[in-house]
């Protein structure tokens, strides 16, 4: 199967870094968050990727073109006609297609633009700005079992703020830390889709999360697979620092692969 990764947005909420590079190319532990997502999929045997690029898309292409330079030791021998020797070559079993899907194209439009690369089989779809320890195989088996056009993974986000229990007269009855029962399930961004869902996208202006998914839901064509493990998006600099700390202390739950 193939995995389609949405990597074309501007990343305005983390502009401290996204002004220089696409948001999925912001690094955690010296490697783009996009790489971390791909390593998760590869662990489960998914090694063919279609990257929907847009904003500063050339940076994504150049990074993959120079992959060995990023991951291996290199000798530049200028005494032998500028010979380049790659040491400890770390080859991935990946086939990567990077498609410029437009600067201002919405998520649905980006998916529509790579339809020819997707083919006729179901495919995974993920946003290029969040990491998780989602069991990709379990997600796909759930999708096959339920025979719907779309399966969405869902998580309960980590609570950040305390909760006030108020009376009808606005008297504070209790102040407590927010718990899981206070938050609902949200879209975790790891999906399995049938190619037919692209028929629900009219043009570049369509956000996949709006009209297409709303219509699919009305028709009973979306199932939800609940993930109770780790999930974290990287919307802000604070999110990045949190992920960086987990990685640097060898406590990154999403690192299910071995070096």
C-alpha positions as CSV (number, residue, x, y, z in Angstrom):
1,X,0.0,0.0,0.0
2,X,0.9,3.6,-0.4
3,X,0.9,6.4,2.1
4,X,0.0,9.9,1.0
5,X,1.5,12.6,3.2
6,X,0.1,16.2,3.2
7,X,3.1,18.5,3.4
8,X,2.0,21.6,1.5
9,X,0.7,24.1,4.2
10,X,2.3,27.3,5.4
11,X,2.6,26.3,9.1
12,X,1.7,29.9,10.2
13,X,1.3,28.9,13.9
14,X,5.0,27.9,14.1
15,X,6.3,30.7,11.9
16,X,9.5,30.9,14.0
17,X,10.7,28.0,11.8
18,X,8.2,27.6,9.0
19,X,9.3,31.0,7.5
20,X,12.5,29.1,6.4
21,X,11.1,25.7,5.5
22,X,7.9,23.7,5.1
23,X,6.4,22.7,8.4
24,X,7.0,18.9,7.8
25,X,10.7,19.7,7.4
26,X,11.0,21.2,10.9
27,X,13.4,18.9,12.7
28,X,13.1,16.7,15.7
29,X,16.4,15.2,16.8
30,X,18.1,16.5,13.7
31,X,15.6,14.9,11.3
32,X,12.4,16.3,9.7
33,X,9.2,15.4,11.4
34,X,8.2,14.0,7.9
35,X,11.0,11.5,8.3
36,X,9.7,10.4,11.7
37,X,6.3,9.7,10.2
38,X,7.7,7.8,7.3
39,X,9.9,5.7,9.6
40,X,6.7,4.7,11.5
41,X,5.0,3.6,8.3
42,X,8.1,1.8,7.1
43,X,8.2,-0.2,10.4
44,X,4.8,-1.6,9.4
45,X,5.9,-2.4,5.8
46,X,4.6,0.6,4.1
47,X,7.5,2.0,2.0
48,X,5.9,3.8,-0.9
49,X,5.1,7.4,-0.2
50,X,3.4,10.2,-2.1
51,X,4.2,13.6,-0.6
52,X,1.8,16.4,-1.5
53,X,4.1,19.4,-1.4
54,X,3.3,23.1,-1.9
55,X,4.9,25.8,0.3
56,X,8.7,25.8,-0.3
57,X,8.3,22.4,-2.0
58,X,11.8,22.5,-3.5
59,X,13.3,22.1,0.0
60,X,11.5,18.7,0.4
61,X,12.8,17.6,-3.0
62,X,16.3,18.7,-2.3
63,X,16.4,16.9,1.1
64,X,15.5,13.6,-0.5
65,X,17.9,14.2,-3.4
66,X,20.7,14.6,-0.8
67,X,19.4,11.8,1.6
68,X,22.8,10.1,1.8
69,X,24.5,13.4,2.7
70,X,22.1,13.7,5.6
71,X,22.4,10.2,6.9
72,X,25.9,8.9,6.1
73,X,29.5,9.8,6.5
74,X,31.0,11.2,3.3
75,X,34.5,11.5,1.9
76,X,35.1,14.1,-0.8
77,X,38.4,13.1,-2.5
78,X,39.5,16.1,-4.5
79,X,42.7,14.3,-5.6
80,X,40.6,11.8,-7.7
81,X,38.5,14.0,-9.9
82,X,36.2,15.0,-7.0
83,X,35.3,11.5,-6.1
84,X,32.6,11.1,-3.5
85,X,32.7,8.0,-1.2
86,X,29.7,7.2,0.9
87,X,30.5,5.4,4.2
88,X,28.0,3.5,6.3
89,X,25.3,4.0,3.8
90,X,21.9,4.0,5.4
91,X,19.5,3.0,2.7
92,X,15.8,3.0,3.2
93,X,13.4,0.7,1.4
94,X,11.5,3.7,0.2
95,X,10.0,4.9,-3.1
96,X,9.2,8.6,-2.6
97,X,7.2,10.7,-5.0
98,X,7.1,14.5,-4.3
99,X,4.4,16.3,-6.1
100,X,4.0,20.1,-6.2
101,X,0.3,20.3,-5.5
102,X,0.2,24.1,-5.5
103,X,0.9,26.9,-3.1
104,X,-2.7,27.7,-2.0
105,X,-4.4,24.4,-2.7
106,X,-6.6,23.0,0.2
107,X,-6.2,19.5,1.6
108,X,-8.9,18.0,-0.6
109,X,-7.4,19.6,-3.7
110,X,-4.0,18.2,-2.8
111,X,-5.3,14.7,-2.6
112,X,-7.2,15.1,-5.9
113,X,-4.0,16.3,-7.6
114,X,-2.1,13.1,-6.8
115,X,-4.9,10.7,-7.8
116,X,-3.0,9.3,-10.8
117,X,-0.1,8.4,-8.4
118,X,-2.5,6.7,-5.9
119,X,-4.0,4.2,-8.4
120,X,-7.0,2.0,-7.6
121,X,-6.1,0.5,-4.3
122,X,-6.9,1.8,-0.8
123,X,-4.2,4.1,0.6
124,X,-3.1,5.6,3.9
125,X,-3.3,9.4,4.4
126,X,-1.6,11.4,7.1
127,X,-0.8,15.0,7.9
128,X,2.9,15.8,7.8
129,X,3.0,17.5,11.2
130,X,2.2,14.9,13.9
131,X,3.7,11.8,15.3
132,X,2.1,8.8,17.0
133,X,2.6,5.2,17.9
134,X,-0.5,4.2,16.0
135,X,-0.5,0.5,15.0
136,X,-0.7,0.9,11.2
137,X,-1.5,-2.7,10.6
138,X,-4.4,-2.7,13.2
139,X,-5.8,0.4,11.6
140,X,-5.8,-1.2,8.2
141,X,-7.4,-4.4,9.5
142,X,-10.1,-2.4,11.1
143,X,-10.7,-0.6,7.8
144,X,-11.0,-3.9,5.8
145,X,-13.3,-5.4,8.4
146,X,-15.8,-2.6,8.2
147,X,-15.9,-2.1,4.4
148,X,-16.4,1.7,4.4
149,X,-14.8,4.3,2.1
150,X,-12.9,5.9,5.0
151,X,-11.5,5.0,8.3
152,X,-10.3,7.8,10.6
153,X,-8.1,7.3,13.7
154,X,-9.2,9.3,16.7
155,X,-7.5,10.3,20.0
156,X,-8.3,12.1,23.1
157,X,-5.9,15.1,23.3
158,X,-3.8,15.7,26.3
159,X,-5.5,18.1,28.7
160,X,-3.6,21.4,29.4
161,X,-5.9,23.4,31.7
162,X,-7.7,23.0,34.9
163,X,-11.5,22.7,35.0
164,X,-14.0,24.8,36.9
165,X,-17.2,23.1,38.1
166,X,-19.8,25.9,38.3
167,X,-23.2,26.1,39.9
168,X,-26.2,27.6,38.1
169,X,-25.4,30.9,39.9
170,X,-21.8,30.8,38.6
171,X,-20.4,29.8,42.0
172,X,-17.2,27.8,41.8
173,X,-18.0,24.4,43.3
174,X,-14.7,22.8,42.5
175,X,-11.4,23.4,40.7
176,X,-9.6,20.3,39.4
177,X,-7.2,19.1,36.8
178,X,-8.9,18.3,33.5
179,X,-9.3,14.5,33.0
180,X,-10.0,12.4,29.9
181,X,-13.8,12.5,30.6
182,X,-13.7,16.2,30.0
183,X,-12.4,16.0,26.4
184,X,-13.8,14.3,23.3
185,X,-12.3,12.3,20.5
186,X,-10.6,14.2,17.8
187,X,-9.2,13.4,14.3
188,X,-5.7,12.0,14.8
189,X,-4.9,12.4,11.1
190,X,-3.9,8.7,10.4
191,X,-6.5,7.5,7.9
192,X,-7.2,4.7,5.4
193,X,-9.1,5.8,2.3
194,X,-10.6,4.2,-0.7
195,X,-9.8,6.0,-4.0
196,X,-13.5,6.7,-4.5
197,X,-13.4,9.3,-1.7
198,X,-11.6,11.6,-4.2
199,X,-14.9,11.8,-6.1
200,X,-16.2,13.9,-3.2
201,X,-13.5,16.6,-3.9
202,X,-14.6,19.1,-6.6
203,X,-11.5,21.3,-6.9
204,X,-8.5,22.9,-5.3
205,X,-10.6,25.0,-3.0
206,X,-12.0,22.1,-1.1
207,X,-10.8,21.2,2.4
208,X,-11.0,17.4,2.7
209,X,-12.1,17.8,6.4
210,X,-15.1,19.8,5.4
211,X,-17.5,19.0,2.6
212,X,-16.1,15.6,1.6
213,X,-15.8,14.2,5.1
214,X,-19.1,15.7,6.1
215,X,-20.8,14.1,3.2
216,X,-19.1,10.7,3.8
217,X,-20.3,10.9,7.4
218,X,-23.9,11.6,6.3
219,X,-23.7,8.5,4.1
220,X,-22.4,6.4,6.9
221,X,-19.1,5.8,5.0
222,X,-16.6,6.8,7.8
223,X,-15.6,4.5,10.6
224,X,-13.6,5.7,13.6
225,X,-10.6,3.6,15.0
226,X,-9.8,4.8,18.5
227,X,-6.2,5.0,19.4
228,X,-5.4,5.1,23.2
229,X,-1.6,5.5,22.8
230,X,0.6,8.4,22.1
231,X,-0.2,11.2,19.7
232,X,1.1,14.7,19.4
233,X,0.8,17.3,16.6
234,X,3.4,20.0,16.2
235,X,1.4,23.2,15.8
236,X,3.5,25.5,17.9
237,X,7.1,26.0,19.1
238,X,6.0,24.6,22.5
239,X,4.9,21.4,20.8
240,X,8.2,21.2,19.0
241,X,10.2,21.6,22.2
242,X,8.1,18.9,23.9
243,X,8.8,16.4,21.1
244,X,12.5,17.4,21.1
245,X,12.8,16.7,24.8
246,X,11.1,13.3,24.4
247,X,13.5,12.4,21.6
248,X,16.7,13.6,23.3
249,X,15.9,11.7,26.5
250,X,15.1,8.4,24.6
251,X,11.5,8.6,25.7
252,X,9.9,9.1,22.3
253,X,6.8,6.8,22.2
254,X,6.5,7.1,18.4
255,X,10.0,5.6,17.8
256,X,8.9,2.0,17.4
257,X,11.7,1.2,14.9
258,X,15.2,0.2,15.7
259,X,18.3,2.2,14.5
